């Protein structure tokens, strides 16, 4: 099976849809899939018509993590053992730092490498019965694509340790209560919940979405004085943008705005 079949990319209006498609292996991830995901991210960034990214797994499972058959045969006990972490971290970081917001749709197993992809997305919507957790420690493994720097920023240190040191799995409902996902819904309401959520992203100014996301992503990486400078600069850039002028004019003229993305 070609890697394009293992990870599929669809354009749906303003929405880019990425699908993991190895349901026979609970959509576990391989290095070729990571390279293809990197290519897809580049394609999405270059397409001005696309405004939001939805990441999902075929046949009601997000991803159970990295393919352990591949891990055992290609990486464990070899001189290339660290390579899988380098590739995984690079691609997940590109996903996290995309200029366009990303939404992970969680069903079935969301563990290990699948969990790392999920926490690299800006938002997550879960089926109430999904099984979500870092999980690595159950196999005496260590996650190489974000748990130690993404999770504490999302949850704080105590909850991060609770997930990473116990290997526990949360249901979608529990993950929402844990503040790990934005919302959970019954399986028969999941698609509608996702579409409603992304509708509030696709109708916004692409220019301002990019700028605001970039600024918020840096919000925990510097002191307040430095962030105030970043904020001042962001306001200055905003007020010189076409979309800001259009947004104000549309409000005053009582009409819907027409965004140019500039």
N, C-alpha and C positions, 0 to 999 in steps of 0.2 A: 504493500500500500504506500502510495506517495505521501510525502509529508503534507502536501496540500489537502489530502483527505483527512489526515490526523488532526489538523488545525485549519478550520475553514473561516473565510472572511467574506462577509456579505455587506453590501451597501443597501440601506433601506431609508430613502429620503435623506434626512439629516443625521441618521443613526448608523454608526458602524457596528456591525455585530460580529463578534469573534466567538467561534464555537470550538471547544475541545471535542474531538470525535474519535475516541477509542473506548466506546462503552463496554467492549468485551474485557477491558482491563481497568474499568472504573475511571476512564479518561486520564490515566496516569501519563506523565509528561516525559519526553525524551529530549536529548540535546538538539537533534534536528528540529523538533517542535519549537524549542526556545529560539533557535536561529530564525525560523519562519515567523515567529511572533515578533521578533525584532524587525523583520522586513515589513510586516503588516503595520507596525507602529509608524514606520517611515512613510508608508503609503497613506495612512490616515492623516498624519501631520501635513502632508503635501496637498490634501484634498480640502479646499476651502468650503465645500458644500457640507462636509461632515462636521457635526457639532458635539456629539456625545458618543462614547464607546460603551457597548454592552458586552461583557465577557460571561460566557455561559458554557455548560457542558451538555452534550447530547444525551438523550434518554435518561433524563432526571438524575444525573450525577454531575457535580461540578468537576472535581478532580481529587483523586485519592493521593496525589503526590507524585514524586519522581518514580519512574519505572524501576522497581527494585531488581528485576532481572538484568537490566542494563547497568545499574549501579554495581551489582555483584560482579558482572563479567568484565566491565570496562574501567572501574574506578577503585573499588575496595582493594587495598593492598598493592596499589600500583603507584608509579611515580607521577601519574596524572591525577591523583586523587583530588587535588584541590581545584582542578580545572572545572569540574561540574559546578562548584560553588561560585567561581569567578563568572562563568557564563550566566548562571541563574541570577546572581546579584545584579549584573549589568543589565539584563533584560527587564527584570522586575523594577529596577530603578528608572529605566526609560519609561515604563508604564506609569510609574508614580509621578514622574516629572513631565508627562505629556501636557501640552497646552490645552487639551480638550478633556473635559471631565469623563471619568470612567465609572461604570457601575457593574459590580459583580452580582450575578444572580445565582443564589446558592441553593442547590438541591442535593440530596444524597450525601455522599462523603465530600467534605471540604477539609482535607488534612495534609500535613507536611507541605510538600511543594505546592499543592493546590491552595492550602491555607496562606502560603507566602504570596501567591498571585492575588488572592483576595485582599490581603492587607495592603497590597500595592495599588489597589484601586481606590478612588476617592470615596466611593459609596458602596454599600452592600445591602441587598434585599434578599431575605432568606425564606424558604419554605419552613413552616413551623417545625417540621420533622427532620430537617437537615441535621447532619452530624458534623460539627465544626470544632476544630482544635488543632494546635500545633503538632501534637502527636509524636514528634521525633523521638522523645526520650523513651517511649515504649519499645523502640527498636535499638536503643543505645546509640542514636544518631543525633546530629546537631544541625539545625536549620541554617542554610548558608545564604538566604536571600531576604533578610529583613527582620526577623522576629526581635532581635535584641535592640534594634533602633527604631523600628516602626511601632511595635506594641507598647513600649513605655510611653511614647508620645500620645497614643490613643487611649490607653487604659490606666497609666500609672504603673509603678514598679510592683506593687503587691499583686495586682491582677495579672500582670505579665508573668510573674513567678508562679502564680497559681496555674496558669495554662501551660507554661513551659516545663515546670518541674513535676507536675502530676500527669501530664499527657491526657488530661480529661477532655471529653468531647461534650460540647454544648449543643442542645437542640437549637433550632432557629429562634424559638421563643425565648430560651435562656440567653442566647447570644444578644438579642435585642435588649433584654434586661441588664446584661453585662456591659452594654454600650459598645459592643463589638460590631454590630450591624445597625443600619439605620431603621430597619423595619422588618417585621416578619408577617407572613400571611399563610392561610391554609393553601394547600396545593392548588385547589381549583380557583383560587383568587390571585395566585402569584403573578400570572402574566398581566392581569389588569393593574395590579399594584405597581409592577415595574413600568408599564407604559404611562401610568399616571405620574410616577416619579420623574421619568425622563422628560415628560412633556414640559416640566418646569425648568428644564435645562436647555432644550432645543429652541425655545422662543426668546432667549436672551441674546444680547450683543456678543458675537464671537470675540470681538476685540476685548470687551470688558471681562468676559469669562476668562480669557487667557491671562490678563493682567491680575485679576483678583485671585485666581488660583495660584499663580506664581507667588504673589505676596503672602498669601495664607500659608503656603507650603514652607516659606522661610520664617514663619512667625515664631518658631521655637528654637531657631538656630543662631540668634544674636541677642544682644542686650537691648533694653527698651529704647535707649537713646538712638542706637543704630536703626532700630525698626521704625522709629519716628521719622528718621530721614528717609527711609524707604517709603514710608507712607506719604510723606510730603511729595516725593518725586512721582509716586503713582498718581496722586491727585493732579499734579501738573501735567503729566502725560495724558491722563484721562480728559482733562478740560481742553486739550488741543486735538482731541480725536473727532472724527466725523460722526461716530456712533453716539458720543455724548451730546453733540449738537442736535442730532436727530432725536435722541431720547427726550430731551427737554422740549424741542419743538413739537414732537408728537403729543406730549402731555398737554402743552398749552393749547394745541389745536384740537384736542380731544379726538385723536385718531391713533391707529396702531402704528408703531414704528416700523421703518424699513431699514434693516441693518445692512451695512456694507462690509462690516468686519474690519474697518479702518478707523 
